[in-house]
Amino acid sequence: MLKSFLAVCSFSAVLGFAANAASAASTVYPLTIENCGAQITFQKAPERAIGLGQNSAEILLLLGLENKMAGTAFWPSKVLPQLAEANAKVKLLTVEFPTFEAILGQNPDFVAAALPSLMGPSSKVAKRVDFEKVGIPSYLSPSTCLSTDKVKDQYGSRDQLWNMNLLYKEIDELSQIFDVADRGQALIADLKARESALRSGVSKDGKKLSYVFWFSSPSPSADAYLGGGKGASSFIADVLGGQNAIKSDAEWPTLGWEGIIAANPDVIVVASLDRNRWDLDKPEAKVKFLTTDPAVSQIPAVKNKAIAVMDGQAMNPTVRTIYGAEQVAAQLKALGLIK
């Protein structure tokens, strides 16, 4: 179901990209961009970029930059179907965390990172200063430049609900860096239209559904990794006229099932992941646990079969977040829970 749904979304994205092509000014170099507290300057468009993290790689591919990419790494899910051919032209370093040496081995002239765990203060891969020392400009997704003052982990927390404007900023800046601003504006126009369609299709009347977004767990007895705080999962709930039942400030809180039961969600959204780190990465394993565990199976959402499957990568604040919202909306409409 996931693959077919993404294929439909992918086709619409391709049409939108072509239909909404907009003229934009060419980049004037040197170009200086303020990014997550750092200033980066480009004398010319990069020729050997690394997409460090799925979101960064997929944005570069959506901008048609596969011939300017020297490699990618860290893929929780398979590439979007419409990008498979382009992605096949780019070297895959690893689907997991790469080493700093492996990245440098590709002789990159630019690194775009999706997450602070890939290029942040406590990253085991590399820190921005590491790339600075070897003269390689780096760019961190504005959506993941979060404060760790309240939540002492690398994912941090945000003061307000994430929204697509941060993603549009990322697309716009990357398109400027590579002097393909017209492609960036076309992609932004497509995503804006899809968000608008989602919001207009959800009734504002009736109950405001509460959601739990379950990313994964090491085992059924372990705490669950949930989409929390004011991140992409909460944004999806908001787009669909609801709210996140998990009120933690943390972007990715962990919570035991007693706490999840107490949250009493109307809908449980489970992530589908293509990685093979844990058995519960698979949605089938999640659904089996939800429906067979003596305590968890008594949650009203489970008893009412209000369980939706969503691309796990869409639970991150990424170009896929709208895809995830579309997936959940389609399933909840079929269940009669939203209009």
C-alpha positions, 0 to 999 in steps of 0.5 A, spaced: 500 500 500 505 504 501 509 503 495 503 504 490 500 511 494 507 514 494 507 512 486 501 516 485 503 522 490 510 522 486 506 522 479 502 528 481 509 531 484 512 530 477 506 534 474 506 539 479 513 540 478 512 541 470 506 545 471 508 550 476 515 552 473 517 559 475 522 564 472 527 566 478 533 570 477 540 566 476 544 566 482 550 571 483 556 569 486 559 569 491 553 567 495 553 568 502 547 564 506 546 564 514 545 557 516 543 555 523 548 560 526 554 559 521 555 563 514 557 559 508 560 563 502 560 559 495 564 562 489 560 558 484 555 552 484 558 545 487 560 540 483 561 534 488 555 535 493 554 529 498 547 528 500 548 527 508 541 524 510 535 522 506 531 529 506 537 532 503 539 527 498 532 527 496 531 535 495 537 535 491 534 529 487 528 533 486 532 539 484 535 535 478 542 535 481 544 528 480 550 530 476 552 534 481 552 529 487 558 525 489 554 521 494 549 520 499 548 516 506 543 515 511 537 512 508 531 510 513 526 509 507 527 507 500 528 513 495 521 516 492 519 512 486 520 518 481 527 519 483 529 512 483 532 513 476 536 519 478 538 516 484 541 510 481 546 515 478 549 517 485 554 513 489 551 510 495 556 510 501 551 507 506 544 506 508 546 508 515 551 513 519 557 514 514 564 515 517 567 522 516 573 519 512 568 515 507 565 522 506 572 525 505 574 520 500 569 522 495 572 529 494 566 533 496 566 540 495 559 541 499 555 537 504 548 538 505 546 534 512 539 533 514 540 532 521 544 534 527 546 527 528 549 527 522 552 534 522 551 537 529 555 538 536 554 531 538 554 528 532 559 521 531 559 522 524 562 529 523 561 536 526 561 543 522 568 545 524 570 538 521 568 540 514 570 547 515 577 545 517 578 542 510 575 547 506 568 544 505 562 548 505 556 545 509 549 546 510 544 543 515 537 543 514 533 549 517 528 544 520 532 541 524 536 547 527 533 546 534 535 548 541 537 543 546 537 548 552 530 545 554 531 537 552 538 535 553 539 531 547 541 532 540 534 532 537 532 538 541 526 542 542 522 547 538 518 553 541 513 553 535 510 548 531 514 546 525 511 548 518 512 548 511 516 555 511 522 552 514 522 546 508 521 552 503 527 556 506 531 549 505 529 548 498 530 555 496 537 556 499 539 549 496 536 551 489 540 558 490 546 555 492 546 550 485 543 556 481 537 552 479 532 557 483 527 556 478 526 549 479 526 550 487 520 555 486 516 550 482 517 545 487 515 549 492 509 551 488 507 544 488 508 542 495 504 549 497 498 546 493 498 540 496 498 542 503 492 547 501 488 541 498 489 537 505 487 543 509 481 544 505 479 537 505 478 536 512 472 538 516 473 543 521 466 541 525 466 535 530 471 532 534 478 534 534 482 527 533 488 526 537 494 522 534 500 518 537 505 517 531 509 511 533 516 511 529 519 504 532 522 501 538 527 496 540 522 491 542 515 490 545 517 491 552 522 497 550 519 504 550 517 507 544 520 512 540 514 517 538 513 523 534 512 529 539 513 536 541 512 541 535 515 537 530 513 534 523 508 529 526 504 534 530 504 538 524 501 532 520 496 532 526 494 540 525 494 539 517 488 534 518 484 538 523 487 534 530 492 534 535 498 530 537 496 526 544 504 527 546 505 533 549 512 532 550 517 538 549 522 533 546 522 532 538 523 525 539 520 523 546 521 515 548 515 513 552 513 506 555 506 503 553 503 505 560 504 512 558 501 511 551 495 508 554 494 514 558 494 519 553 488 515 550 489 517 542 483 517 537 488 514 532 495 511 532 499 512 526 505 507 525 511 508 521 513 504 515 521 503 515 525 500 510 531 499 514 532 493 518 535 495 525 529 493 529 523 488 528 518 493 530 521 497 524 516 494 520 509 496 520 506 489 520 510 488 526 507 494 530 500 492 528 501 485 530 503 488 537 498 493 538 492 488 536 495 482 540 498 485 547 493 484 552 493 491 555 495 495 549 489 492 545 484 495 549 486 502 547 480 505 544 484 507 537 486 500 537 479 497 538 476 501 533 481 499 528 483 507 527 491 505 525 494 508 519 500 506 516 505 512 514 512 512 511 517 513 517 521 518 513 515 523 513 515 523 521 521 527 520 521 535 518 522 533 511 520 534 503 516 527 505 512 530 510 506 532 506 506 525 503 505 522 510 499 527 511 496 525 504 497 517 506 494 518 513 488 522 510 487 517 505 486 512 510 482 516 515 477 518 510 476 510 508 475 509 515 470 515 516 474 519 521 475 525 517 472 528 511 
